[in-house]
């Protein structure tokens, strides 16, 4: 059986158990730059990071593009696109809107 793990952007990765897929949260009020940096750190460690892309926590198309490029440029291959659990902080209120963008 395969297992995955979910961590926050401030989790110490040296303490992670031997898993392949690691989801990284972007909680309300969090900074996507921290999440993308943690994803980059996990790539360097040989893991498969899957950062969250919560629509309601992304301000606009420019921020979305920056987040995508930061993750892509560091070798991230997957993302979890979700609506998120708060009122929108910007232009997006659903995961479909992110995918269409």
C-alpha positions as CSV (number, residue, x, y, z in Angstrom):
1,X,0.0,0.0,0.0
2,X,1.2,3.5,-0.8
3,X,0.9,6.3,1.6
4,X,1.1,10.1,1.2
5,X,1.7,12.8,3.8
6,X,0.4,16.4,4.2
7,X,2.7,19.0,5.7
8,X,2.7,22.8,6.2
9,X,5.3,25.1,4.7
10,X,7.1,25.4,8.0
11,X,7.5,21.6,8.6
12,X,11.0,20.4,9.0
13,X,11.5,18.0,6.1
14,X,14.4,16.1,7.8
15,X,11.9,14.5,10.1
16,X,9.6,13.1,7.3
17,X,9.0,9.4,7.2
18,X,10.0,7.6,3.9
19,X,7.0,8.5,1.7
20,X,7.0,9.5,-1.9
21,X,4.1,12.0,-2.2
22,X,4.0,15.0,0.1
23,X,1.1,17.4,-0.1
24,X,1.9,21.0,1.1
25,X,-0.8,23.2,2.5
26,X,-1.5,26.8,1.7
27,X,-3.8,27.7,4.5
28,X,-5.9,30.9,4.6
29,X,-3.5,33.8,5.3
30,X,-0.5,31.7,4.2
31,X,2.2,32.8,1.7
32,X,2.3,30.9,-1.6
33,X,6.0,31.7,-1.8
34,X,6.7,29.7,1.4
35,X,4.6,26.8,0.0
36,X,6.5,26.9,-3.4
37,X,9.9,27.0,-1.5
38,X,9.0,24.0,0.6
39,X,8.0,22.2,-2.7
40,X,11.4,23.1,-4.1
41,X,13.1,21.7,-1.0
42,X,11.2,18.4,-1.3
43,X,12.2,18.1,-5.0
44,X,15.8,18.4,-4.0
45,X,15.3,15.7,-1.4
46,X,13.9,13.3,-4.1
47,X,10.3,13.5,-3.0
48,X,7.2,14.3,-5.0
49,X,5.7,17.5,-3.6
50,X,2.1,18.3,-4.4
51,X,1.4,21.9,-3.3
52,X,-2.1,23.1,-2.7
53,X,-3.5,25.7,-5.0
54,X,-6.6,27.1,-3.1
55,X,-8.6,29.3,-5.4
56,X,-10.0,31.5,-2.7
57,X,-6.5,32.3,-1.3
58,X,-5.1,33.5,-4.6
59,X,-5.5,37.2,-5.3
60,X,-5.3,37.4,-9.0
61,X,-4.0,35.9,-12.3
62,X,-0.5,37.5,-11.8
63,X,-0.2,35.8,-8.4
64,X,-1.4,32.5,-9.8
65,X,1.1,32.7,-12.6
66,X,4.0,33.5,-10.2
67,X,3.0,30.5,-8.0
68,X,2.8,28.2,-11.0
69,X,6.1,29.3,-12.4
70,X,7.9,29.1,-9.0
71,X,6.6,25.5,-8.6
72,X,7.3,24.4,-12.2
73,X,10.7,26.0,-12.3
74,X,11.8,24.0,-9.2
75,X,10.7,20.7,-10.7
76,X,7.2,20.2,-9.2
77,X,5.1,17.9,-11.4
78,X,1.8,17.8,-9.6
79,X,-0.6,20.2,-7.8
80,X,-3.8,19.9,-5.8
81,X,-6.3,22.5,-7.1
82,X,-9.0,23.2,-4.5
83,X,-11.5,25.9,-3.7
84,X,-10.3,26.5,-0.2
85,X,-12.3,27.1,2.9
86,X,-12.7,30.9,3.2
87,X,-14.2,33.9,1.5
88,X,-12.3,34.8,-1.7
89,X,-9.4,37.2,-1.2
90,X,-9.4,38.1,-4.8
91,X,-10.6,37.2,-8.3
92,X,-11.1,33.4,-7.8
93,X,-13.8,31.6,-5.9
94,X,-13.6,28.1,-7.4
95,X,-11.0,25.5,-8.5
96,X,-12.6,25.5,-12.0
97,X,-11.7,29.2,-12.4
98,X,-8.0,28.4,-11.6
99,X,-8.0,25.6,-14.1
100,X,-9.6,27.7,-16.8
101,X,-7.0,30.5,-16.2
